[in-house]
């Protein structure tokens, strides 16, 4: 692409900084919302992605020196049949004053991506209307996340006090906390309480009255496997999304937030031959809910079977390396400009190609180690 090329999109929009732990970084991430002339949401297709009004400009910076962590894991999720936000690599110029855009406005490589949002082309659950207060309408259209509550929100925990990590809570995504009705809140919280009662009850393995009555087991397994593969430091306890369609079960996903993974500079994700990240990194087999799920031999068997199924396809070393190479080829030229702009977060391992080579080696060691750990289940 060249700056003199015709614009793929030129229009009216709003932009704001976003992020919690990274909000103080010099290279900001942004929320980007397209508006019409009356300041209302306007759905548009940008860079070939399905039309919508809400987008994110994510800034790989300190933790993600290889620049591709999020795009790589989101694409891997889509390859295994679990929707994750679609992405495009871009170089961003941001002019917040007057005058023409110039080289002084360059802010580096960004990942233009979809926002996690309800919709036919995103998280495909029904819209929950304020008047949906009785069965079956009240049973679906929910999007939740396990995370720190957004500004102004309170979030909630189950009657058993879960989740338990730090200030993370269950939070409303859609409907938002200000919009969900009392009847809807009571219903979905009751559903979660019933799930936990079944999960921690004596008959938890029973497929009809146990935990499987409430959750889509296959989605839980895929979500854990993807996060576990990447050794995502905050997985399952922060930046963790769930959704429930009408008359359906709770599904885990979409994936989110992989800057602290894949041997990033965080440090807790550096050992490829471990179930547990160092320090307080997530223990994928023993965190709340998961500890009990893995006590079920049938769940463990399905987990191992799915791993080896994926190792024949998307999780194969050949596919992983091919996906990394395709993203690397796209960034080879641009990464020079990005790191010239942000010299304090230079690549490790001798340069950008060293980062790429290290990522491949780390993933090859990790997948081989997981193979050996799960081999006894075959």
Buried (B, 14 or more C-beta within 10 A) or exposed (E): EEEEEEEEEEEEBEBEEBBEEBEEBEBBBBBBBBBEEEEEEBEBEBBEBEEBBBBBBBBBBBBBBBBBBBBBBBBBBBBBEBBBBBBBBBBBBBEEEEEEEEEEBBBBBBBBBBBBBBBEBBBEBBEBEEEBBEEEBBBBBBBBBBBBBBEEBEBBBBEEEBBEBEEBBBBBBBBEBEEBBEBBBEBBBEBBBEBBBBBEBEEBBBEEEBBBEBBBBBBBBBBBBBBBBBBBBBBBBBBBBBBBBBEEBBBBBBBBBBBBBBBBBBBBBBBBEBBBBBEEBBBBBEBBBBEBBBEBEEBBEBBBBBBBEBBEEBBEEEBBBEBBEEBBEBBEEBBEBBBEBBEEBEBBBEBBEBBBBBBBEBBBBBBEBBEEEBEEBE
